[in-house]
Amino acid sequence: MAKKHGHYCKVCGEYKSNESFSGKGHSAHICKKCAVLSPAERSREMTLARLMNLPYRLSAEQKAWLKGLQKDKCPEIAEAAQMVYAEHFPYAERNERKQQLHISEMTFVVQDELWDEYGDSFDAQIMFILDRKTRLISCTQTGASNTIELTAKEMRKLLNRIVNAYEVFCWEEDFSQEMPDILGEEEDFADIEVSEDEEQPSWSVSVSYSNGEKQQMKGFDIPIRVNELALDLLQYFENDEDADDDEPYI
């Protein structure tokens, strides 16, 4: 690493020429520009400089310090701390959200090609409806509907998996386009009609959470997580069919 020239100011965090420091300032590591600041301003600048010069790998002490600064009384420090924390821990916010979200109801529609576990594609025109309260999952394909009931534990594990593993709450951020603003409060998400001039979405999802939050999203391709969730849900119904096929002949 190349040696930095000049003298370091602990307030602004910059290396400056010796002429930028007074005699006392040189020994105190405070440049002339920072020396005229008030103690409060000096403290703020020192904190901001330390924030901007944090190493890539943080110690437990540095992480705790950075996390605490996100609620600092100084808006400038709090904002800078939030930005630096997001850079160091990009998935921290998502992980915190996962702890808060519990799906109550969900409607998931796929109208495009899916790929099975062997890589073979097949046309899918499917709608799944999941309801935590009744523990029911319904699947509608090409006009035929089937409904199964899970145990409370099975339903809880499935809905938790949709949040934690598939991260459905991030689909809008990751690969969604906004739903057209045509829904009234009483309209059902599954009843949305696509006009002839409007491209049909490859998938759409409506989620209601126990904390009152709601999401409506759609996309025009099939990302891996969308494909895998569709296959995951289909297994609940394919297993029933396989069980019927495996019954012994009498």
N, C-alpha and C positions, 0 to 999 in steps of 0.2 A: 504494500500500500504506500502510495506517495506521501511524503511528509507535508503536512499543511503549514504554509508560511504565515507569519504574523502572530498576533497574540489573541487568545480566546477570551471573549466576553461571556460571562456566565449568565447574563441577563437576556441578551438577544440571541445567544448561542452561535454567534458568528466569529470567524477569525478576521481580525482587522490589523492594520499597520500599527506599529508602535506609536506613531504620531496621533493615533486615534485615542490614546490613553494619556491621562495625566499621571503624575508621579504616584499619587495615592490610588488612582484608578488602576494603574498597572499592577500593583501588588494586590488589589482587591478583585481584580479580573472584571472590572466594570468600565466600559468605554465611556468617553465623554458624552456621547449622545444619550446613553442610558442613565448616566449619573444625574442628569437633570430631572429624571422622572420622580414622581412621588413614590413613597414606599409601596402603596397599593398597586400602582402601575408597574413598578419594578417586579413585584411578586407575580403579577399576571403575566408579564413578558417572560419571566423565568419558567413559569409553568408551561406556557405555550411552546417555548423553546425545547423544554424537556419532552413534551408530547411529540414534537416533530422529529426528535432525534432518538426515539425509542428503538431498540434493536428489533430484528425480525423475530427472534425467539425471546419471549418474556419469562422472567422468573415469576414465581407465585406472588411475590411482593409487588412486582411491577404490574401484574395483571389486576390485582386487587386495587392498586392505586388508580389505574386507568379506568376500571369499572366504576369506582366511586366518583371520579371526576365527571362522569356523564350527568350527574345531578348537581353539579356545582352551581352556586348562586350567580356566578358570572356567566351570562349567556354565551359569550365568545369561547370560554374555556369548555363549557358543557358541549357546545356544538363541535368543537375540535376533537374533544375526547370521544364523542359518538362516532365521528368520522374515522378516527384512528382505530377504535375498537372494531368497527365494521370491517376495516381492512385486515386486521389481524385475525378476527373471528367471523368470517363471512356467513357462517351458518348458525351463529348464536341466536339471532332473532327467530329463525325458523324453529330451532329446538325449543325455545321458550313458548312459541305459539302452539306447538304440538301438545304441550301440557295443558293448554287452556281450551282446546277444541275437542268436542265430543259430538259426533254426528247423531242427529235425531232422525232425519229422513234424507233420502238421496234418490234422485232420478238420473240415470246414466244412459245415454243413447249413443249408439255407434251405427253409422251409415256409410261404411267404406270397407275396403279389404283389410282383413286381419291376417296375421301370420301365426301358425301354430308352432309347437315346440320343435318341429322338424324343419321349420322354415318354409312350409308350404302355405300359400295364400288361399283365402276363401272369402267369398262375399258375405258381409255381415250387415244385417238389418235388424238390430237388436235394441230392446229397451229393458233396462233393469230398474226395478223400484225396490228400495230397501227401507224398512221401517223398524226402528229400534224398539218402539213400544209393543208392537204386535209380534216382533221377531220374525217377520215374513220377508222373503225375497221373491219377487215375481219376475219372470222373464218372458218377454213377448218377441217371437220371431216369425216373420212372414204370416202374421195373423193368428198364430197359435200361441196360447199363453199357458204357463205353468207356474205354480206357486209352491214354495216349500217353507216349512217352519223350522227355525233353528232353536237350540236351547239358548237361554240367556247368556251363558258363557260363550257359546259359539258366535252369537251375534256380536257380543262385546269385542271378542278377539278380531272378528272380521272388520268391524267399523274402526277399531284402533289401528289395524293394519292399513286401512285405506288412508288414514291420516298420517301415520308414522312412516310407513314404508313407501306408499305411493305418493304421499305429500299432495293430496288432492287440493288442499287449500292454497297451494302455490301454482296450480296449473294456469291461472290467469296471468301470473307474473312470468312463468317459464315459457309457455307456448300457447297462449289463448288470444282470441280477439273478442272484444266486448260484444255482448248480446245487443241486438237492436232494441231501442227503448220503446217496445210495443206492448209490454206486459202491464196489465192492470193488476191491482192488488188481488182480485178474485180469480184471475186467469191462471190456468194450470200450465206449467212449463211444458208439459208433454203435448199440449194442444197447439203449440206455435206452428203456424203454417208458413212455408217458405214460398215466396212468389216465384213465378217462372223466370223473372229477370235476376233473382238473387241466387247466388251459388249456395248449394246445400252444404251445411257443415259436415265434416267427417265425424265429429263427435260433439256432444253437448252434455253438460252436467249441471244439475241444480242441487245445492246442498243446504240444509237447514241444521244449525248447531243448537245444542242445549242452552247456550248463553244468549240466544236470540239472533246471532249473526246468520246472514244468508249470502250465498254466492250463486251466480249464474254465469256460466262460461261456455265458450265453444271454440272450435278450431277447425282448420281446413286441411289437416294432414293427421297422420296417426303416429304420435311419438311413442317411444318404447313403453313408458309408464302407462299410457292409455291402453296400448295393446295388451300389456301384461295383466292389467286389472280386468279387462274384458275376458281374457282367458281364465283368470282366477275365478270370476263369478260364474262363467259357463260350466266350470267343473262341478259346481253344486248340482247342476241339472243333468250333466252327462253321467255322473256317478249313478243317479237313479235309473237311467236308461240301461247302463251296463249291468246293474243289479238285476233288472228284469231279464236281460239277455242271458245271464249266467244261471238262471233257475234251472234245476235238473229236470230232464224229461222223465215222465212217469210212464 
